[in-house]
Amino acid sequence: MISIRNLRKSFGAQEVLRGISLEIGDGETVAVIGQSGCGKSVLLKHIIGLLKPDAGAVIVDNVNVSEVSEKELMELRRNVGFLFQGAALFDSMNVLQNVTLGLWEHEERDRDKLARITKEKLELVGLRNIETVMPSELSGGMKKRVALARALAGNPRYLFYDEPTTGLDPVTSDQIDALIQGLTAQLHVTSLIVTHDMFTVERIVERVVFLHEGNIYFDGTPKIFAESSDPICQQFLERYRRSA
Amino acid sequence: MKIVSRMIARLGHSTWRFLAEIGSFSRLFAQSIRWIPSLPRDRQLVLDQMEHVGTGSLPLVLIIGLFTGMVSAWQAAYQFKGLIPLSFLGGAVSRAIFIELGPVLTAIVIAGRVGASIAAELGTMKVTEQIDALESLAISPVRYLAVPRLLATTIMMPVLVIFANAIALLGAFLVSNFFLDVTGKMFFDSVKQYFQLKDILGGIYKTIFFGASTALIGVKVGFSTTGGAEGVGKATIRAFVLSSTMVLILDYTLWTLLF
């Protein structure tokens, strides 16, 4: 379970999060949406301790992320899979090394087992026989899939997606959405998806949290959000409605 | 009055920033020391970096060393003219190479090649979220990225300087022998006559500090990079400027302590 309590964060004079409180139950699939720069990714990075809050707390499995020791934080992160916006694959490593780096560094040195895990996770994201390929040779969609396979390698209980479809063409975006939807149903993990893509929200999640000016402006089902007559929600939905 | 108070405020701000920078470098160094017990496990990471720093830099270091030795022989002969016989040239040139020229020029070359490349590599990893990705996989970037680079540069810098000293001495001998009519016997007798082990060891001892500071600056600047490709470019320049300046500051400080 993830519990965010009165979280505040500023960068210089700019206050990005202004007292966010949010509870995410085990097995839930939640989307955090909002305009670019509203603090969605910042919120996500606080949950795995990549950023420290100015005030407030993030509690994951009854552990306060900002107050634990580095060792405890590392333990906590082993339960988390994180898909970064730009995939963040390691340039100098091939696909197999990317997918298994986390396991290798945590003392899993059986190469046959690592190859088996890579094959299994790649198949889970719809890829085959690319273990020796370097990230520079992959397309944008394939990079995201490999990054997702890497996030899944440690069998995490939490999956965090930072803008999973940003920068992808509509067809590839649909494929990634379907993939996330399939994984959520198949793996029974708690998923948090940061996005500004309403198509992703509508298709995948059961709960949507809308951030506006550093606060939670809406927290409910995608259906209620889509039907909202609030002008700020309307403004966010405008572009989606036009392209839908 | 306003101008004075503004100047004092700016000075105070700069001092504060400088102290904060020193603090963050010290913190990174302390964090790196804490991971030393993991070294047996991480030896391959260190060896890879040693190959990159050592083998990768050797051709450049040898070229710089050769030309440094050659030009120092010409310079010494020019300064000796009418004052000191050229039979003293070997001793003078070799001591200059062992104490200053070999260590400092090698360290500046390494600051350019290794320090800047560490900053560029880690800076790129930072702006493309690869360092965040490492952390999300529960891997400490300090352990995985900083410690191997710090250790490899600190170990390989003295090794490179030994090569640079040897080839610089050869360069000085070649110029003396072929252009200045100093025979090999005269040159090396003079080297032997004025040779002090302290000169070579002092020079090499300094390079341990040069290596550590170059890598530490490269890593810190790389880890602090922001702002995409432009940020990486700025980080690379900053790492080179800081580390080469630090080599000269350390050189002066260590001279006062060692010689």
Interface residues (C-beta under 8 A of the other chain):
Chain A: K45 I48 G49 L50 E70 M74 E75 R77 R78 V80 G81 F82 F84 Q85 G86 A88 L89 F90 D91 L101 G102 E105 H106 A147 R150 A151 G154
Chain B: T124 M125 T128 E129 Q130 D132 A133 E135 S136 L137 A138 I139 S140 Y144
